[in-house]
């Protein structure tokens, strides 16, 4: 590993100085670990193994022995250099993990060593050991494997924040999610259905359309052969969608406005089709459409903690009851992180891609 990569991989990692006393909980752990770091910026090949310090937990944090880590689009964007970690976050990729609590930091009262948790983390998930904020961690739902649990936090936090918090989706309303078979899409369909909404989902093949229907989409659209705007307006008698969750942007933005109902809410969470859009502002005004968006990663700890508590109260019982499931597209060993990114970039995955340790 180059000196520059070594410095980049360890910058921001909370690592101890010197040796711990024998009675310290970190004393029995290795001093270093082999994690996946980002060597420069570019394609999947820049994901490389690197020896870095095992981080130690600070106030309100736990150290997790990672069993599995979810792979997400923000990881790809970070690798390409377009989504750098916020100040103080780990430079290592990986935003969601599942595993066992290994060390409990000062001020943590909920978790104890050995607890099985999954967590939305501030980077560092592509590693054998990872720091999690205690308030952003949740218990692994009963009956779920660690790989399944690792596929929950980033997607569920994102959907809860954008569909139910910002989008204010209510029972009986029509909800459309683009990319219905992505990790976000499969989660959003199930959550919206479980909370009583009527769901529409565009997808890219007959197989994907069938998956969306099986997950609970009342209207599943093959966007390669059908115009989603025409289909959703026909299905609603011309009324349109109350809430639209979009990760495409670009030309889809104006089409979403056309597809929206009066007083509809469009929530943008990514711009895979381009960050710039040309829209008819008069149409937006006449229909009183709200066009908003968010990114989750830079939100303050207290905000994410609020999401975690709401999710544990409202969503976790549905997961435990089997009404919301984690669809696993594929799993890769940690050392195969580059292959996992290649799989994601095909956009042919259905559900979550997970790294296992």
C-alpha positions in Angstrom: 0.0 0.0 0.0 1.3 3.4 -0.9 2.1 6.0 1.7 -0.5 8.3 0.3 -3.2 5.6 0.4 -2.2 4.7 3.9 -2.7 8.3 5.0 -6.0 8.7 3.2 -7.3 5.4 4.6 -6.6 6.3 8.2 -7.4 10.0 8.1 -10.5 10.5 10.3 -10.4 7.0 11.8 -10.6 7.2 15.6 -7.5 5.1 16.4 -5.7 4.8 19.8 -2.3 6.0 20.5 0.0 3.5 22.2 -1.1 0.3 24.0 -4.1 -0.2 26.1 -4.0 -1.4 29.7 -4.7 -5.2 30.0 -8.1 -4.6 31.5 -9.2 -2.2 28.7 -11.9 -3.7 26.4 -9.8 -2.8 23.4 -6.7 -4.7 24.7 -7.9 -8.1 23.4 -8.5 -6.8 19.9 -6.0 -6.5 17.1 -4.3 -3.2 16.5 -4.9 -3.2 12.8 -7.3 -4.7 10.3 -7.5 -5.2 6.5 -10.3 -3.0 5.2 -11.3 -1.9 1.8 -10.0 1.6 1.0 -10.4 3.9 -2.0 -7.1 4.5 -3.9 -7.7 7.7 -5.8 -11.0 8.0 -7.7 -12.3 6.0 -10.6 -13.7 2.6 -11.4 -14.2 -0.4 -9.2 -10.5 -1.2 -9.5 -9.7 1.7 -7.1 -11.2 -0.3 -4.2 -8.2 -2.0 -2.7 -7.4 -3.8 0.6 -5.5 -1.6 3.0 -4.1 -2.2 6.5 -5.6 0.4 8.8 -6.0 0.8 12.6 -8.9 -0.8 14.3 -11.0 2.2 15.4 -12.0 2.6 19.0 -15.4 4.0 20.1 -15.8 7.5 21.6 -18.6 9.0 23.5 -22.0 7.6 22.5 -20.4 5.0 20.1 -19.9 1.2 19.9 -17.4 -0.8 18.1 -19.1 -3.5 16.0 -17.5 -6.7 14.8 -18.9 -6.6 11.2 -20.7 -9.7 9.8 -22.1 -8.0 6.7 -22.2 -4.6 5.0 -24.6 -3.2 2.5 -23.4 -1.8 -0.8 -25.2 1.4 -1.9 -25.0 4.0 -4.7 -23.4 6.6 -2.4 -20.5 4.2 -2.1 -20.1 4.2 -5.8 -20.3 8.0 -5.9 -17.7 8.3 -3.2 -15.4 5.9 -5.1 -15.8 8.1 -8.2 -15.0 11.2 -6.3 -18.4 12.9 -6.5 -19.7 12.2 -2.9 -16.9 12.8 -0.4 -17.5 12.0 3.2 -18.5 14.9 5.5 -15.9 16.2 8.0 -15.3 13.7 10.8 -16.7 10.7 8.9 -14.5 7.7 8.1 -12.9 7.9 4.6 -13.5 4.2 4.2 -16.7 3.3 2.2 -19.7 1.5 3.6 -22.8 3.2 5.2 -24.7 0.2 6.7 -23.6 -2.8 8.6 -24.8 -5.7 10.8 -22.8 -7.5 13.4 -22.1 -7.9 17.1 -21.2 -5.2 19.6 -17.5 -5.7 20.6 -16.8 -2.7 22.7 -19.1 -0.2 24.3 -17.9 3.4 24.5 -18.5 6.0 27.2 -22.1 7.1 27.8 -23.7 4.2 26.0 -26.4 2.5 28.1 -28.6 0.6 25.6 -26.1 -1.8 24.1 -23.9 -4.4 25.7 -21.1 -6.6 24.3 -22.5 -9.4 22.2 -25.7 -7.6 21.1 -26.7 -8.2 17.5 -27.3 -4.9 15.8 -27.5 -3.2 12.4 -26.7 0.4 12.0 -26.5 3.4 9.7 -22.8 4.3 10.0 -20.7 7.3 9.2 -18.6 5.3 6.7 -16.1 2.5 7.4 -18.5 -0.4 6.8 -16.2 -2.2 4.3 -14.1 -3.5 7.2 -14.0 -6.2 9.9 -14.5 -3.6 12.6 -16.6 -0.4 12.4 -17.8 2.4 14.6 -21.5 2.9 15.0 -23.3 5.7 16.8 -25.4 4.1 19.5 -28.4 6.3 18.5 -28.2 5.2 14.9 -28.2 1.5 15.7 -31.1 -0.9 15.8 -31.5 -4.5 17.0 -31.3 -7.1 14.3 -35.0 -8.1 13.7 -35.9 -11.6 14.8 -35.5 -14.2 12.1 -33.2 -12.2 9.9 -29.7 -13.2 8.9 -26.8 -10.8 9.3 -26.7 -10.3 5.5 -30.4 -9.4 5.5 -30.0 -7.1 8.4 -27.1 -5.3 6.7 -29.4 -4.5 3.8 -31.9 -2.6 6.0 -30.5 0.6 7.5 -29.5 2.8 4.6 -32.6 1.9 2.6 -35.1 2.1 5.4 -33.7 5.4 6.8 -33.8 6.8 3.2 -37.4 5.7 2.5 -38.7 6.8 5.9 -37.0 10.2 5.7 -38.1 11.0 2.1 -41.4 9.1 1.6 -43.0 9.5 5.0 -41.3 12.4 6.6 -40.7 14.8 3.7 -43.3 13.3 1.3 -46.0 12.8 4.0 -47.4 9.7 2.3 -50.7 8.8 3.8 -53.0 5.7 3.6 -55.0 5.5 0.4 -52.7 7.9 -1.5 -50.9 6.9 -4.7 -47.2 6.5 -4.5 -44.7 6.0 -7.4 -41.1 4.9 -6.9 -38.7 4.9 -9.8 -36.2 2.0 -9.9 -38.7 -0.4 -8.3 -36.3 -3.3 -8.2 -33.3 -1.4 -6.7 -32.6 -1.7 -3.0 -34.4 1.5 -2.3 -37.3 0.6 -4.7 -38.0 -2.9 -3.2 -38.0 -1.4 0.3 -40.2 1.6 -0.7 -42.8 -0.6 -2.4 -43.2 -2.8 0.7 -43.2 0.1 3.2 -45.7 2.1 1.3 -48.0 -0.9 0.8 -47.7 -1.8 4.5 -48.8 1.7 5.5 -51.8 1.6 3.3 -50.7 3.4 0.2 -51.4 2.4 -3.4 -48.1 1.8 -5.2 -46.9 2.3 -8.8 -43.4 1.2 -9.9 -41.6 1.5 -13.2 -39.1 -1.2 -13.9 -36.8 -2.2 -16.8 -38.0 -5.7 -17.9 -40.8 -8.2 -17.7 -39.0 -10.0 -14.9 -38.6 -6.8 -12.9 -42.2 -5.8 -13.4 -43.2 -9.2 -12.0 -41.0 -8.6 -8.9 -42.6 -5.2 -8.3 -46.1 -6.8 -8.5 -45.1 -9.5 -6.1 -43.8 -7.0 -3.6 -47.2 -5.1 -3.6 -47.1 -2.7 -6.5 -50.7 -2.3 -7.8 -49.4 -0.8 -11.0 -46.0 -2.1 -12.4 -44.8 -0.4 -15.6 -42.1 -1.6 -18.1 -40.5 1.8 -18.8 -38.7 0.4 -21.8 -42.0 -0.2 -23.6 -44.5 2.0 -21.7 -44.7 5.7 -20.9 -45.0 5.8 -17.1 -46.7 9.2 -17.3 -49.5 7.9 -19.4 -49.8 4.7 -17.4 -50.1 6.4 -14.0 -52.5 9.0 -15.2 -54.7 6.3 -16.9 -54.7 4.2 -13.7 -55.8 7.2 -11.6 -58.4 8.6 -14.0 -56.1 11.5 -14.8 -55.5 12.5 -11.2 -51.9 11.4 -10.9 -49.5 10.5 -8.1 -49.6 12.0 -4.6 -46.0 11.2 -3.8 -43.1 10.4 -6.2 -39.7 9.2 -5.1 -37.1 9.8 -7.8 -33.5 8.9 -8.1 -33.2 9.7 -11.8 -33.5 13.5 -12.2 -32.7 15.1 -15.5 -35.5 14.7 -18.0 -37.6 12.7 -15.5 -38.1 15.9 -13.4 -40.6 17.5 -15.8 -42.3 14.1 -16.5 -42.7 13.7 -12.7 -44.4 17.0 -12.5 -46.8 16.0 -15.3 -47.4 12.6 -13.5 -48.1 14.3 -10.1 -51.5 15.0 -8.7 -52.6 18.4 -7.6 -50.8 19.1 -4.3 -48.5 16.2 -5.1 -45.0 15.9 -3.6 -41.9 14.9 -5.6 -38.9 13.9 -3.5 -35.5 13.7 -5.2 -32.8 11.4 -3.7 -30.3 11.0 -6.5 -29.6 12.3 -10.0 -28.5 9.3 -12.0 -30.0 10.8 -15.1 -28.4 14.2 -14.6 -28.3 17.0 -12.0 -29.8 19.7 -14.2 -33.4 19.7 -15.5 -35.7 22.0 -17.6 -39.2 22.2 -16.1 -42.4 24.1 -16.8 -42.7 26.3 -13.7 -46.3 27.3 -14.6 -47.4 23.7 -14.5 -45.7 23.3 -11.1 -47.6 26.4 -9.8 -51.0 25.5 -11.2 -50.9 22.0 -9.7 -49.3 23.3 -6.5 -46.6 20.6 -6.7 -43.9 20.4 -4.1 -40.5 19.5 -5.5 -38.0 18.8 -2.8 -35.1 16.4 -2.1 -32.5 15.5 0.5 -29.3 13.7 1.2 -29.0 11.5 4.3 -25.3 11.3 4.9 -24.6 14.9 6.1 -27.6 15.1 8.4 -26.8 15.7 12.1 -26.6 12.8 14.5 -29.7 14.0 16.4 -31.8 13.9 13.2 -30.7 10.4 12.3 -31.4 9.3 15.9 -34.9 10.6 15.5 -35.4 8.6 12.3 -34.0 5.5 14.1 -36.5 5.8 16.9 -39.4 6.2 14.6 -38.3 3.3 12.4 -37.9 1.0 15.4 -41.4 1.9 16.6 -43.2 1.9 13.2 -41.2 -0.2 10.8 -39.4 -2.9 12.8 -42.6 -4.7 13.9 -43.5 -5.0 10.2 -40.1 -6.5 9.4 -40.3 -8.9 12.3 -43.8 -9.9 11.1 -42.5 -10.6 7.6 -44.5 -7.8 6.0 -41.3 -6.1 4.9 -38.6 -8.4 3.6 -35.0 -7.8 2.5 -34.5 -9.0 -1.1 -30.8 -10.0 -1.5 -29.6 -9.9 -5.1 -26.1 -11.2 -4.4 -23.4 -11.4 -1.8 -19.7 -11.0 -2.2 -16.8 -11.5 0.2 -15.3 -8.3 1.5 -12.2 -8.8 -0.7 -14.5 -8.8 -3.7 -15.9 -5.3 -3.1 -14.8 -4.2 -6.6 -17.0 -7.0 -8.1 -19.9 -5.9 -5.9 -19.6 -2.4 -7.4 -19.4 -3.8 -10.9 -22.6 -5.7 -10.2 -24.3 -2.5 -9.0 -23.2 -0.5 -12.0 -24.9 -2.9 -14.3 -28.2 -1.8 -12.8 -29.4 -5.3 -13.3 -29.5 -6.2 -9.6 -32.9 -6.9 -7.9 -32.7 -5.9 -4.3 -29.6 -5.5 -2.2 -26.0 -6.3 -2.8 -24.2 -7.2 0.4 -20.6 -7.8 1.4 -20.0 -10.7 3.9 -17.2 -11.2 6.3 
